[in-house]
Amino acid sequence: MHHKNYTPHSMRYTTATHMLEAGIPAIVVENFLGQVSLQTTLIYIEVTQDTMDRQSREWNNKWFVNDNSEVNQKDSINHIPAFLK
């Protein structure tokens, strides 16, 4: 049986990736890792395309009303984040 040695960096990388893929916001991962900036954290975090697609879909479902929805226009405007208004 072959045992592989893992470096502290690879363990941090793996942990950060799994945290993001579990839906934990990048800013929380940054704080957990003790990074000074989000940019530093994002340099070595690799996220799968499936995760990217899921996160995008969840964000769109949260902030944008589907055309087939019965929510009226006034209510849908209230659901748009302030930075998009």
Secondary structure, 3 states (H helix, E strand, C coil): CCCCCCCHHHHHHHHHHHHHHCCCCHHHHHHHHCCCCHHHHHHCCCCCHHHHHHHHHHHHHHHCCCCCCCCCHHHHHHCCCHHHC
